[in-house]
Amino acid sequence: MPSHALKRRTLLALCACALVAQSMVAAVNLLIPQLSASSLHPTTGEILWTVDAYVIVFAGLLIPAGALGDRYGRKGALLAGLTLFAAGAALSALARDPAPLIAGRGVCGAGAALITPATLSILMHLAGPRGRARAMASWTLALGLGGLAGNLGGGLAGQFASWRALFAAMVPLAGLLVVAVAVTTPRTARSPHSNLAPAGTLLLTGGLVAVLFGIIEGPGYGWTSPGILLAFAAGALLVALFTVVSLRSRAPLFDPRVFTAPRLRAATLGMATGFFGLFSLFYVNSQYLQGLKGYGPARTGVAIVPLIVGMALVPRLAARWSARPRPVIGGGLALIGTGLLGLSTAGAGTPYPLYACWLLVISAGTGLCMPALTLGVVTSLPPHQAGLGSGLGTSAREIGAALGVAVTGTVLASHGDLHGGIAPALRVVGLLVLAATVAVTIGYGRADEDSGPAQAAGPAPEATGTGPAHARGETATAPRRDVR
């Protein structure tokens, strides 16, 4: 499809959808005190599930949701996702006890799982090879703004309105987005080579949900508690079974051998690392500003706005360097780690402008590396699997985000008070980000050595067991290496 097929109004509509879906990941965090004191009288466990249901369903369904859009239509998947998102928000807004509230969050998460990969794969198809770097920069900015909008919206609702108002506002907003998508977004070609593979889909989804449950609930139950160990064991077993079933299947959801490509492994790790650091920051930021600086919820939401600056400005520069992803990605992740180490020096008496400077460092790093990482994941798979590739990348982001919150919460809990725990938590996360940065940079170097100068193309449809060779009944070969 020609690059001019991506119109500005289409780009804005798709980015707005991604922004809204991402905003609901963090929005509820600032409403926990209000929910706890509400007429629903939720238990501590029910509060945790109100927060976590969205993330677990969202991340668990991303890969099959992306494949669903590839096979049956990406625009249709996006419209269905927006409808589910609105229905879940309405259910939560009208809840009279915790169960419908949690169920509504889960339905919203299922809608977001359809929305996010569909928006990215439509952009990939409409932008064409020349416009992909800029389209990725805009889409990545939308995700970053979504995180900020969630913090800001949750803070404003917590201080000036109610948690019901936040959920209720999502219903007409999703309706407006349905109209915008219907009017501005063309349909892209469906892929007859994409497969949902019911058995593989159930195994992979179950494995991801089990692993995410273990990560998210680990700090609360204890990492060595029987339930958490069982969740991790079940997740590992289900993912292993998915691998076995997919390797034997003539039409798998995707061929696990795509991970033999160094580029895909490095890009996936890089995306998880970036969001690991970013969501650790989101988790600590609200506690630091409210607990140590004495800010209210609304002021706390506004105080993280400096993160917008780097995310808005730097991707435009990064798009010019898209032909050299290794230094762009390594430099961006290093800035995120360095910014977290800088924030670890902040205390109750630290002036806010100094705190904001470290936020700018993190935002610049995020804006620098995330578009290139997103492009690296999506282009590691063939074009007909763009939705699946975007689901894979977003799953890595959400798992990284969940790990960031879990690790940060564990370190905070190991210290007696908030004042003494924030600095060690940020230091641990910052050092882990820098260590992973080395691994990602080395991985991209190996991808360069193994592939040569051509542009990344990823495994061919024939090599994944889903292309013409497979359709003719020929034996699929191992996927070729990722080529640049």
NORJOQUI-V732155 format. One record per residue. RES is the residue in one small letter. PSI is psi in whole degrees, 0 to 359 (NA if undefined). Layout:
# NORJOQUI-V732155
res = (RES RES)
psi = (PSI PSI)
This chain:
# NORJOQUI-V732155
res = (m p s h a l k r r t l l a l c a c a l v a q s m v a a v n l l i p q l s a s s l h p t t g e i l w t v d a y v i v f a g l l i p a g a l g d r y g r k g a l l a g l t l f a a g a a l s a l a r d p a p l i a g r g v c g a g a a l i t p a t l s i l m h l a g p r g r a r a m a s w t l a l g l g g l a g n l g g g l a g q f a s w r a l f a a m v p l a g l l v v a v a v t t p r t a r s p h s n l a p a g t l l l t g g l v a v l f g i i e g p g y g w t s p g i l l a f a a g a l l v a l f t v v s l r s r a p l f d p r v f t a p r l r a a t l g m a t g f f g l f s l f y v n s q y l q g l k g y g p a r t g v a i v p l i v g m a l v p r l a a r w s a r p r p v i g g g l a l i g t g l l g l s t a g a g t p y p l y a c w l l v i s a g t g l c m p a l t l g v v t s l p p h q a g l g s g l g t s a r e i g a a l g v a v t g t v l a s h g d l h g g i a p a l r v v g l l v l a a t v a v t i g y g r a d e d s g p a q a a g p a p e a t g t g p a h a r g e t a t a p r r d v r)
psi = (135 152 333 355 340 105 156 319 327 315 316 318 316 319 325 321 314 321 313 317 318 330 329 355 315 347 323 339 320 355 3 314 319 319 319 326 6 174 349 336 55 149 171 319 321 326 315 319 330 320 316 335 319 311 317 313 316 303 325 331 358 314 307 328 320 318 324 316 319 318 316 357 122 321 318 319 320 315 320 321 318 322 315 319 314 318 317 319 319 319 317 318 328 2 137 355 169 328 309 328 313 317 319 320 320 319 319 318 321 320 317 327 330 323 310 306 329 317 316 317 325 316 317 318 323 328 328 167 320 330 0 320 315 322 319 321 316 317 319 320 319 320 316 317 330 317 318 319 323 315 316 313 318 320 315 318 322 329 325 347 231 167 328 323 323 312 319 324 335 335 303 330 315 324 318 321 325 314 316 316 316 324 322 338 121 161 143 161 136 158 111 347 350 140 140 334 78 315 313 321 314 318 314 316 315 320 316 318 318 316 315 320 315 317 314 319 351 312 327 313 338 132 336 11 151 319 319 317 321 320 315 319 316 318 314 319 315 320 321 318 320 317 314 312 318 320 332 344 145 342 73 164 310 156 119 341 354 337 0 344 119 323 315 317 314 317 320 314 321 318 316 321 315 315 335 311 319 316 338 318 312 319 316 327 311 323 321 310 324 318 322 325 346 22 152 171 317 315 326 318 321 328 342 4 331 339 338 325 304 321 332 322 318 323 330 323 318 326 331 338 21 339 348 72 332 307 327 313 312 316 319 313 324 323 322 312 317 319 321 320 322 318 334 345 353 140 190 329 4 128 142 321 323 318 318 328 319 327 322 322 314 319 322 318 318 314 332 314 330 319 318 322 317 315 323 320 310 320 357 347 157 157 327 350 32 320 317 319 318 326 321 314 318 326 318 319 314 324 319 318 315 319 320 314 319 313 316 315 324 315 319 318 334 348 147 322 164 318 320 347 335 314 311 322 314 326 316 312 317 318 321 320 316 322 317 329 319 315 318 317 319 319 318 326 319 324 319 317 322 339 321 190 350 161 149 133 332 178 142 156 322 324 341 5 15 3 196 322 319 320 330 357 10 158 130 139 170 143 142 159 153 124 139 NA)
